[in-house]
Amino acid sequence: MKKTTKYRRNGIQWTPWSQLEDLDFADDLALLSHSHQQMLENTELLNTVSTQLGLNTNRSKTRIMKANTKNNNPITMNGEPLEETDSFTYLGSTINKHGGTAEDVKARIQKARVAFIMLRKIWRAKQIKTNTKLRIFNSNVKAVLLYGSETWRSTQKTLKRIQTFINKCLRRILHLKWTDKISNITL
């Protein structure tokens, strides 16, 4: 990747002194560009350098997301246009062209719900102590729910959605109906 971006300064302004040109993790790569022309150049250069190194770009997994632009011209690789998308997942986080976190929060809640449902036998087990169930919940469900949350915007709506999900899970673990009224002193 360094061969592709070295001395080019085609990324987005990150600090007054530096630009962010790409995000790399293992075989996942996200190129960032400030203009359409820069993205064309970066894409072609990445493809050229990769080919020289014996690597192939998987075109079916390659997508382009344009944000805040009126340029409708396609980004091409080897003369063929790449598919455009409104959002993509990078390292488990959903990124969309509007920059919001609502989709990512929604996806995280869904993944945590699946983790919670997979552990339903534990929640129903009478021989497992409540304290143990809560520790399992924190380590297996909450961890999935809050993965990547440090990048979310902390709005009241987001916090309420997360807390609502946690409360529903805790009520099921404690076998409480939403109509039950229990004092905090009892717990």
MDAnalysis code that builds the backbone (N, CA, C; Angstrom):
import MDAnalysis as mda
import numpy as np

u = mda.Universe.empty(561, n_residues=187, atom_resindex=np.repeat(np.arange(187), 3), trajectory=True)
u.add_TopologyAttr("name", ["N", "CA", "C"] * 187)
u.add_TopologyAttr("resid", np.arange(1, 188))
u.add_TopologyAttr("resname", ["MET", "LYS", "LYS", "THR", "THR", "LYS", "TYR", "ARG", "ARG", "ASN", "GLY", "ILE", "GLN", "TRP", "THR", "PRO", "TRP", "SER", "GLN", "LEU", "GLU", "ASP", "LEU", "ASP", "PHE", "ALA", "ASP", "ASP", "LEU", "ALA", "LEU", "LEU", "SER", "HIS", "SER", "HIS", "GLN", "GLN", "MET", "LEU", "GLU", "ASN", "THR", "GLU", "LEU", "LEU", "ASN", "THR", "VAL", "SER", "THR", "GLN", "LEU", "GLY", "LEU", "ASN", "THR", "ASN", "ARG", "SER", "LYS", "THR", "ARG", "ILE", "MET", "LYS", "ALA", "ASN", "THR", "LYS", "ASN", "ASN", "ASN", "PRO", "ILE", "THR", "MET", "ASN", "GLY", "GLU", "PRO", "LEU", "GLU", "GLU", "THR", "ASP", "SER", "PHE", "THR", "TYR", "LEU", "GLY", "SER", "THR", "ILE", "ASN", "LYS", "HIS", "GLY", "GLY", "THR", "ALA", "GLU", "ASP", "VAL", "LYS", "ALA", "ARG", "ILE", "GLN", "LYS", "ALA", "ARG", "VAL", "ALA", "PHE", "ILE", "MET", "LEU", "ARG", "LYS", "ILE", "TRP", "ARG", "ALA", "LYS", "GLN", "ILE", "LYS", "THR", "ASN", "THR", "LYS", "LEU", "ARG", "ILE", "PHE", "ASN", "SER", "ASN", "VAL", "LYS", "ALA", "VAL", "LEU", "LEU", "TYR", "GLY", "SER", "GLU", "THR", "TRP", "ARG", "SER", "THR", "GLN", "LYS", "THR", "LEU", "LYS", "ARG", "ILE", "GLN", "THR", "PHE", "ILE", "ASN", "LYS", "CYS", "LEU", "ARG", "ARG", "ILE", "LEU", "HIS", "LEU", "LYS", "TRP", "THR", "ASP", "LYS", "ILE", "SER", "ASN", "ILE", "THR", "LEU"])
u.atoms.positions = np.array([
    [0.827, -1.195, 0.000],
    [0.000, 0.000, 0.000],
    [0.864, 1.249, 0.000],
    [2.027, 1.191, 0.661],
    [2.877, 2.368, 0.720],
    [3.351, 2.780, -0.664],
    [3.589, 1.807, -1.547],
    [4.000, 2.135, -2.908],
    [2.902, 2.889, -3.649],
    [1.677, 2.596, -3.315],
    [0.548, 3.229, -3.997],
    [0.366, 4.683, -3.571],
    [0.548, 4.981, -2.287],
    [0.240, 6.319, -1.772],
    [1.467, 7.181, -1.480],
    [2.660, 6.615, -1.573],
    [3.880, 7.339, -1.197],
    [4.047, 8.626, -2.013],
    [4.207, 9.731, -1.304],
    [4.456, 11.070, -1.877],
    [3.308, 11.589, -2.742],
    [2.134, 11.019, -2.666],
    [1.051, 11.432, -3.554],
    [0.163, 12.497, -2.946],
    [-0.079, 12.422, -1.639],
    [-0.943, 13.369, -0.933],
    [-2.299, 13.499, -1.627],
    [-2.930, 12.355, -1.862],
    [-4.241, 12.310, -2.506],
    [-5.362, 11.941, -1.546],
    [-5.106, 11.964, -0.260],
    [-6.119, 11.557, 0.709],
    [-6.984, 12.713, 1.157],
    [-7.607, 12.523, 2.311],
    [-8.420, 13.577, 2.908],
    [-7.619, 14.226, 4.025],
    [-7.834, 15.513, 4.237],
    [-7.088, 16.252, 5.259],
    [-7.453, 15.718, 6.636],
    [-6.476, 15.184, 7.360],
    [-6.702, 14.579, 8.665],
    [-6.338, 15.553, 9.774],
    [-5.161, 16.127, 9.669],
    [-4.701, 17.184, 10.574],
    [-4.132, 18.282, 9.690],
    [-3.779, 19.426, 10.253],
    [-3.199, 20.464, 9.395],
    [-1.916, 20.026, 8.677],
    [-1.263, 18.974, 9.184],
    [0.013, 18.555, 8.611],
    [-0.030, 17.219, 7.895],
    [-1.139, 16.514, 7.984],
    [-1.148, 15.183, 7.377],
    [-2.488, 14.868, 6.718],
    [-2.415, 13.879, 5.821],
    [-3.609, 13.410, 5.129],
    [-3.792, 11.924, 5.392],
    [-5.046, 11.497, 5.446],
    [-5.383, 10.092, 5.597],
    [-5.711, 9.573, 4.205],
    [-4.893, 8.641, 3.732],
    [-5.034, 8.175, 2.352],
    [-5.681, 6.804, 2.244],
    [-5.528, 5.994, 3.294],
    [-6.107, 4.662, 3.235],
    [-6.258, 4.093, 4.634],
    [-7.121, 3.090, 4.733],
    [-7.313, 2.323, 5.958],
    [-6.973, 0.882, 5.610],
    [-6.011, 0.296, 6.312],
    [-5.567, -1.059, 6.009],
    [-5.695, -1.939, 7.239],
    [-6.205, -3.136, 7.051],
    [-6.184, -4.143, 8.095],
    [-6.229, -5.496, 7.403],
    [-5.168, -6.271, 7.567],
    [-5.037, -7.584, 6.936],
    [-5.292, -7.441, 5.434],
    [-6.330, -8.089, 4.912],
    [-6.604, -7.972, 3.481],
    [-7.734, -7.000, 3.175],
    [-8.172, -6.232, 4.179],
    [-9.190, -5.204, 3.960],
    [-8.510, -3.870, 3.721],
    [-8.990, -3.156, 2.730],
    [-8.382, -1.891, 2.359],
    [-9.473, -0.907, 1.964],
    [-9.356, 0.321, 2.453],
    [-10.266, 1.391, 2.059],
    [-9.413, 2.567, 1.604],
    [-9.519, 2.928, 0.336],
    [-8.815, 4.094, -0.203],
    [-9.670, 5.331, 0.026],
    [-9.035, 6.425, 0.404],
    [-9.746, 7.680, 0.640],
    [-9.181, 8.744, -0.290],
    [-10.051, 9.488, -0.920],
    [-9.608, 10.550, -1.824],
    [-10.508, 11.756, -1.678],
    [-9.931, 12.909, -1.968],
    [-10.653, 14.158, -1.861],
    [-11.386, 14.502, -3.154],
    [-10.907, 13.991, -4.278],
    [-11.545, 14.317, -5.553],
    [-11.720, 13.061, -6.401],
    [-12.561, 13.178, -7.404],
    [-12.837, 12.080, -8.322],
    [-11.553, 11.674, -9.054],
    [-10.800, 12.641, -9.510],
    [-9.562, 12.360, -10.247],
    [-8.558, 11.628, -9.369],
    [-8.452, 12.033, -8.107],
    [-7.535, 11.358, -7.189],
    [-7.951, 9.904, -6.978],
    [-9.259, 9.638, -6.873],
    [-9.720, 8.271, -6.691],
    [-9.425, 7.425, -7.922],
    [-9.619, 8.003, -9.101],
    [-9.269, 7.282, -10.331],
    [-7.790, 6.909, -10.337],
    [-6.945, 7.876, -10.017],
    [-5.496, 7.639, -10.000],
    [-5.122, 6.595, -8.947],
    [-5.670, 6.714, -7.752],
    [-5.349, 5.767, -6.677],
    [-5.791, 4.351, -7.017],
    [-6.982, 4.219, -7.585],
    [-7.503, 2.903, -7.928],
    [-6.646, 2.233, -8.994],
    [-6.313, 2.975, -10.033],
    [-5.484, 2.418, -11.110],
    [-4.074, 2.087, -10.613],
    [-3.499, 2.970, -9.797],
    [-2.160, 2.726, -9.278],
    [-2.150, 1.516, -8.347],
    [-3.166, 1.386, -7.504],
    [-3.267, 0.222, -6.624],
    [-3.347, -1.061, -7.445],
    [-4.165, -1.060, -8.481],
    [-4.294, -2.229, -9.340],
    [-2.978, -2.558, -10.024],
    [-2.266, -1.547, -10.518],
    [-0.984, -1.750, -11.197],
    [0.063, -2.319, -10.250],
    [0.208, -1.710, -9.084],
    [1.203, -2.161, -8.104],
    [0.862, -3.566, -7.615],
    [-0.407, -3.836, -7.361],
    [-0.836, -5.165, -6.904],
    [-0.487, -6.227, -7.940],
    [-0.767, -5.936, -9.200],
    [-0.474, -6.877, -10.279],
    [1.024, -7.144, -10.370],
    [1.843, -6.106, -10.222],
    [3.294, -6.273, -10.250],
    [3.785, -7.176, -9.126],
    [3.088, -7.147, -8.001],
    [3.466, -7.967, -6.850],
    [2.836, -9.360, -6.892],
    [2.036, -9.636, -7.926],
    [1.398, -10.939, -8.056],
    [0.081, -11.062, -7.307],
    [-0.494, -9.942, -6.919],
    [-1.777, -9.940, -6.213],
    [-2.894, -9.558, -7.180],
    [-4.054, -10.134, -6.978],
    [-5.207, -9.824, -7.817],
    [-6.275, -9.127, -6.983],
    [-6.878, -8.081, -7.539],
    [-7.972, -7.387, -6.885],
    [-9.261, -8.102, -7.234],
    [-10.024, -8.476, -6.215],
    [-11.292, -9.150, -6.435],
    [-12.342, -8.095, -6.795],
    [-12.693, -8.041, -8.069],
    [-13.630, -7.015, -8.537],
    [-15.022, -7.184, -7.928],
    [-15.427, -8.399, -7.618],
    [-16.771, -8.605, -7.058],
    [-16.861, -8.078, -5.628],
    [-15.718, -7.920, -4.955],
    [-15.719, -7.387, -3.595],
    [-15.315, -5.912, -3.549],
    [-14.974, -5.347, -4.689],
    [-14.513, -3.966, -4.741],
    [-15.697, -3.036, -4.996],
    [-15.877, -2.059, -4.115],
    [-16.992, -1.107, -4.221],
    [-16.460, 0.312, -4.082],
    [-17.229, 1.250, -4.603],
    [-16.911, 2.670, -4.507],
    [-18.056, 3.357, -3.770],
    [-17.713, 4.209, -2.818],
    [-18.730, 5.008, -2.145],
    [-18.346, 6.473, -2.309],
    [-19.219, 7.212, -2.940],
    [-18.993, 8.640, -3.134],
    [-19.821, 9.399, -2.108],
    [-19.198, 10.342, -1.466],
    [-19.904, 11.142, -0.465],
    [-19.722, 12.614, -0.796],
    [-20.815, 13.341, -0.732],
    [-20.758, 14.786, -0.889],
    [-20.160, 15.212, -2.231],
    [-20.630, 14.592, -3.314],
    [-20.131, 14.940, -4.643],
    [-21.275, 14.940, -5.647],
    [-21.100, 15.722, -6.682],
    [-22.085, 15.766, -7.752],
    [-21.559, 15.067, -9.002],
    [-20.322, 14.588, -8.959],
    [-19.706, 13.910, -10.089],
    [-20.266, 12.494, -10.192],
    [-20.958, 12.215, -11.298],
    [-21.567, 10.906, -11.498],
    [-20.724, 9.994, -12.383],
    [-19.553, 10.449, -12.803],
    [-18.696, 9.615, -13.642],
    [-18.219, 8.407, -12.849],
    [-18.153, 7.243, -13.483],
    [-17.758, 6.037, -12.751],
    [-16.251, 5.991, -12.468],
    [-15.900, 5.289, -11.414],
    [-14.505, 4.984, -11.121],
    [-14.243, 3.650, -11.805],
    [-13.171, 3.568, -12.569],
    [-12.899, 2.365, -13.338],
    [-11.623, 1.672, -12.878],
    [-11.584, 0.372, -13.162],
    [-10.379, -0.422, -12.947],
    [-10.207, -1.262, -14.199],
    [-9.092, -1.121, -14.860],
    [-8.835, -1.794, -16.144],
    [-9.908, -1.430, -17.174],
    [-10.371, -0.186, -17.120],
    [-11.356, 0.292, -18.076],
    [-12.794, -0.094, -17.774],
    [-13.028, -0.896, -16.743],
    [-14.385, -1.316, -16.393],
    [-14.848, -0.571, -15.142],
    [-16.093, -0.072, -15.150],
    [-16.581, 0.669, -13.981],
    [-16.772, -0.234, -12.760],
    [-16.471, 0.313, -11.588],
    [-16.672, -0.402, -10.332],
    [-18.063, -0.095, -9.785],
    [-18.628, -1.035, -9.064],
    [-19.965, -0.880, -8.493],
    [-19.956, 0.185, -7.396],
    [-20.997, 1.038, -7.402],
    [-21.124, 2.066, -6.370],
    [-22.079, 1.593, -5.285],
    [-21.827, 2.030, -4.057],
    [-22.653, 1.644, -2.930],
    [-22.900, 2.847, -2.022],
    [-23.948, 2.789, -1.234],
    [-24.247, 3.868, -0.291],
    [-23.649, 3.602, 1.081],
    [-23.294, 2.333, 1.345],
    [-22.683, 1.993, 2.631],
    [-21.847, 0.727, 2.474],
    [-20.923, 0.510, 3.406],
    [-20.138, -0.713, 3.424],
    [-19.710, -1.008, 4.850],
    [-19.296, -2.230, 5.072],
    [-18.843, -2.644, 6.392],
    [-17.331, -2.773, 6.363],
    [-16.676, -2.086, 7.299],
    [-15.219, -2.159, 7.414],
    [-14.884, -2.506, 8.852],
    [-14.263, -3.655, 9.047],
    [-13.892, -4.152, 10.372],
    [-15.097, -4.198, 11.321],
    [-16.235, -4.624, 10.795],
    [-17.420, -4.798, 11.618],
    [-18.265, -3.559, 11.818],
    [-17.811, -2.405, 11.348],
    [-18.572, -1.173, 11.493],
    [-19.168, -0.772, 10.149],
    [-20.419, -0.364, 10.183],
    [-21.095, 0.073, 8.975],
    [-20.796, 1.542, 8.735],
    [-20.308, 1.845, 7.547],
    [-19.975, 3.219, 7.167],
    [-20.885, 3.596, 6.012],
    [-21.563, 4.749, 6.125],
    [-22.425, 5.166, 5.028],
    [-22.053, 6.569, 4.563],
    [-22.587, 6.936, 3.419],
    [-22.200, 8.207, 2.804],
    [-22.716, 9.429, 3.551],
    [-23.674, 9.244, 4.461],
    [-24.198, 10.367, 5.222],
    [-23.426, 10.590, 6.516],
    [-22.552, 9.646, 6.865],
    [-21.687, 9.819, 8.026],
    [-22.339, 9.570, 9.366],
    [-23.573, 9.122, 9.384],
    [-24.250, 8.881, 10.653],
    [-23.890, 7.540, 11.257],
    [-24.305, 7.340, 12.479],
    [-24.021, 6.090, 13.175],
    [-25.263, 5.237, 13.361],
    [-26.405, 5.689, 12.924],
    [-27.658, 4.967, 13.152],
    [-27.624, 3.565, 12.563],
    [-27.119, 3.420, 11.355],
    [-27.059, 2.102, 10.723],
    [-26.113, 1.171, 11.465],
    [-24.993, 1.706, 11.926],
    [-24.027, 0.900, 12.667],
    [-24.618, 0.443, 14.002],
    [-25.305, 1.337, 14.685],
    [-25.944, 0.991, 15.968],
    [-27.005, -0.085, 15.732],
    [-27.794, 0.080, 14.695],
    [-28.836, -0.894, 14.367],
    [-28.221, -2.272, 14.077],
    [-27.141, -2.297, 13.319],
    [-26.465, -3.558, 13.007],
    [-25.872, -4.197, 14.256],
    [-25.296, -3.385, 15.134],
    [-24.702, -3.905, 16.376],
    [-25.779, -4.490, 17.289],
    [-26.926, -3.823, 17.387],
    [-28.025, -4.338, 18.211],
    [-28.500, -5.678, 17.647],
    [-28.593, -5.781, 16.342],
    [-29.022, -7.037, 15.716],
    [-28.024, -8.161, 15.998],
    [-26.729, -7.869, 15.904],
    [-25.708, -8.884, 16.195],
    [-25.741, -9.292, 17.667],
    [-25.955, -8.337, 18.553],
    [-26.052, -8.649, 19.980],
    [-27.311, -9.467, 20.261],
    [-28.409, -9.178, 19.553],
    [-29.651, -9.937, 19.716],
    [-29.421, -11.400, 19.337],
    [-28.683, -11.618, 18.258],
    [-28.370, -12.990, 17.840],
    [-27.533, -13.686, 18.913],
    [-26.536, -12.985, 19.457],
    [-25.711, -13.557, 20.530],
    [-26.562, -13.886, 21.751],
    [-27.501, -13.009, 22.078],
    [-28.387, -13.225, 23.229],
    [-29.266, -14.463, 23.011],
    [-29.836, -14.588, 21.829],
    [-30.714, -15.718, 21.519],
    [-29.937, -17.032, 21.535],
    [-28.698, -17.012, 21.081],
    [-27.890, -18.232, 21.084],
    [-27.635, -18.752, 22.502],
    [-27.729, -17.877, 23.478],
    [-27.482, -18.256, 24.869],
    [-28.783, -18.477, 25.658],
    [-29.900, -18.636, 24.971],
    [-31.196, -18.736, 25.652],
    [-31.271, -19.897, 26.636],
    [-30.564, -21.006, 26.374],
    [-30.586, -22.125, 27.324],
    [-29.946, -21.720, 28.652],
    [-28.954, -20.884, 28.583],
    [-28.313, -20.397, 29.817],
    [-29.267, -19.490, 30.577],
    [-29.980, -18.610, 29.870],
    [-30.905, -17.689, 30.540],
    [-32.030, -18.452, 31.232],
    [-32.435, -19.597, 30.661],
    [-33.533, -20.394, 31.230],
    [-33.073, -21.331, 32.344],
    [-31.780, -21.652, 32.379],
    [-31.271, -22.651, 33.332],
    [-31.464, -22.191, 34.767],
    [-32.096, -23.026, 35.551],
    [-32.363, -22.689, 36.954],
    [-31.164, -22.986, 37.850],
    [-30.270, -23.885, 37.415],
    [-29.115, -24.237, 38.233],
    [-27.960, -23.235, 38.108],
    [-28.058, -22.276, 37.194],
    [-27.026, -21.241, 37.046],
    [-27.462, -20.012, 37.825],
    [-26.570, -19.496, 38.648],
    [-26.879, -18.329, 39.477],
    [-27.078, -17.093, 38.605],
    [-27.893, -16.188, 39.098],
    [-28.167, -14.933, 38.382],
    [-26.890, -14.129, 38.167],
    [-26.035, -14.101, 39.175],
    [-24.774, -13.371, 39.054],
    [-23.923, -13.923, 37.904],
    [-23.897, -15.227, 37.758],
    [-23.146, -15.865, 36.667],
    [-23.770, -15.518, 35.317],
    [-25.104, -15.540, 35.269],
    [-25.796, -15.183, 34.026],
    [-25.471, -13.744, 33.624],
    [-25.422, -12.844, 34.589],
    [-25.111, -11.444, 34.294],
    [-23.672, -11.297, 33.799],
    [-22.763, -12.066, 34.355],
    [-21.374, -12.028, 33.884],
    [-21.275, -12.550, 32.452],
    [-22.028, -13.604, 32.147],
    [-22.058, -14.143, 30.780],
    [-22.665, -13.108, 29.836],
    [-23.726, -12.453, 30.278],
    [-24.352, -11.396, 29.461],
    [-23.349, -10.281, 29.146],
    [-22.639, -9.825, 30.166],
    [-21.674, -8.739, 29.963],
    [-20.538, -9.144, 29.028],
    [-20.059, -10.363, 29.165],
    [-18.910, -10.773, 28.365],
    [-19.268, -11.230, 26.958],
    [-20.482, -11.728, 26.756],
    [-20.838, -12.284, 25.451],
    [-21.833, -11.468, 24.649],
    [-22.700, -10.748, 25.307],
    [-23.708, -9.967, 24.583],
    [-23.327, -8.492, 24.549],
    [-23.008, -7.940, 25.709],
    [-22.637, -6.527, 25.755],
    [-21.372, -6.248, 24.948],
    [-20.433, -7.191, 24.952],
    [-19.208, -7.011, 24.174],
    [-19.511, -6.911, 22.684],
    [-20.436, -7.735, 22.210],
    [-20.844, -7.678, 20.803],
    [-21.577, -6.367, 20.529],
    [-22.445, -5.979, 21.442],
    [-23.235, -4.755, 21.284],
    [-22.356, -3.511, 21.191],
    [-21.360, -3.421, 22.042],
    [-20.580, -2.185, 22.155],
    [-19.290, -2.187, 21.344],
    [-19.049, -3.234, 20.555],
    [-17.852, -3.282, 19.721],
    [-17.861, -2.100, 18.741],
    [-16.838, -1.311, 18.757],
    [-16.734, -0.159, 17.861],
    [-17.518, 1.057, 18.309],
    [-18.123, 1.009, 19.489],
    [-18.975, 2.112, 19.944],
    [-18.191, 3.390, 20.221],
    [-16.882, 3.296, 20.381],
    [-16.102, 4.508, 20.634],
    [-16.101, 5.456, 19.442],
    [-16.515, 4.973, 18.280],
    [-16.581, 5.840, 17.100],
    [-17.983, 6.391, 16.856],
    [-18.957, 5.972, 17.663],
    [-20.327, 6.440, 17.486],
    [-20.512, 7.839, 18.067],
    [-21.433, 8.574, 17.467],
    [-21.860, 9.834, 18.071],
    [-22.759, 9.517, 19.247],
    [-22.477, 10.079, 20.388],
    [-23.277, 9.812, 21.586],
    [-24.460, 10.772, 21.645],
    [-25.537, 10.370, 21.021],
    [-26.753, 11.169, 21.067],
    [-27.723, 10.523, 22.043],
    [-28.710, 11.269, 22.477],
    [-29.724, 10.724, 23.386],
    [-30.459, 9.561, 22.725],
    [-30.724, 9.682, 21.436],
    [-31.444, 8.635, 20.710],
    [-30.626, 7.341, 20.685],
    [-29.342, 7.453, 20.412],
    [-28.469, 6.284, 20.378],
    [-28.385, 5.626, 21.747],
    [-28.148, 6.438, 22.773],
    [-28.052, 5.906, 24.128],
    [-29.357, 5.234, 24.552],
    [-30.487, 5.808, 24.169],
    [-31.787, 5.235, 24.524],
    [-31.993, 3.891, 23.834],
    [-31.617, 3.780, 22.564],
    [-31.760, 2.517, 21.834],
    [-30.929, 1.416, 22.471],
    [-29.700, 1.756, 22.842],
    [-28.810, 0.774, 23.465],
    [-29.349, 0.356, 24.832],
    [-29.755, 1.339, 25.626],
    [-30.262, 1.038, 26.966],
    [-31.551, 0.237, 26.905],
    [-32.407, 0.517, 25.938],
    [-33.649, -0.239, 25.772],
    [-33.341, -1.701, 25.478],
    [-32.380, -1.939, 24.587],
    [-31.999, -3.314, 24.276],
    [-31.447, -4.022, 25.518],
    [-30.567, -3.361, 26.246],
    [-29.986, -3.960, 27.455],
    [-31.074, -4.268, 28.479],
    [-31.997, -3.343, 28.669],
    [-33.080, -3.558, 29.637],
    [-33.959, -4.751, 29.255],
    [-34.267, -4.896, 27.961],
    [-35.065, -6.034, 27.506],
    [-34.341, -7.344, 27.797],
    [-33.060, -7.364, 27.542],
    [-32.276, -8.575, 27.808],
    [-32.254, -8.900, 29.291],
    [-32.029, -7.890, 30.108],
    [-31.963, -8.118, 31.558],
    [-33.302, -8.598, 32.112],
    [-34.395, -8.058, 31.586],
    [-35.710, -8.519, 32.032],
    [-35.915, -9.994, 31.694],
    [-35.442, -10.415, 30.524],
    [-35.587, -11.825, 30.149],
    [-34.702, -12.711, 31.012],
    [-33.499, -12.241, 31.323],
    [-32.600, -13.017, 32.181],
    [-33.201, -13.166, 33.581],
    [-33.777, -12.089, 34.091],
    [-34.343, -12.081, 35.446],
    [-35.784, -12.578, 35.489],
    [-36.313, -12.966, 34.331],
    [-37.688, -13.476, 34.211],
    [-38.710, -12.453, 34.719],
    [-38.528, -11.212, 34.301],
    [-39.450, -10.137, 34.684],
    [-40.272, -9.719, 33.476],
    [-41.542, -9.469, 33.701],
    [-42.388, -8.917, 32.655],
    [-42.277, -7.401, 32.730],
    [-42.525, -6.744, 31.648],
    [-42.397, -5.291, 31.641],
    [-43.438, -4.626, 32.520],
    [-44.508, -5.342, 32.820],
    [-45.555, -4.783, 33.684],
    [-45.230, -4.946, 35.168],
    [-44.265, -5.817, 35.497],
    [-43.882, -6.010, 36.901],
    [-43.221, -4.754, 37.437],
    [-43.584, -4.401, 38.662],
    [-42.967, -3.252, 39.305],
    [-42.159, -3.747, 40.487],
    [-40.851, -3.512, 40.416],
    [-39.965, -3.979, 41.479],
    [-39.119, -2.805, 41.938],
    [-39.025, -2.646, 43.208],
    [-38.221, -1.564, 43.774],
    [-36.738, -1.857, 43.579],
    [-35.949, -0.820, 43.414],
    [-34.502, -0.982, 43.303],
    [-33.910, -1.556, 44.582],
    [-34.561, -1.338, 45.686],
    [-34.078, -1.843, 46.973],
    [-34.135, -3.366, 46.975],
    [-35.142, -3.941, 46.334],
    [-35.292, -5.390, 46.277],
    [-34.125, -6.030, 45.544],
    [-33.686, -5.391, 44.478],
    [-32.588, -5.939, 43.681],
    [-31.297, -5.684, 44.382],
])
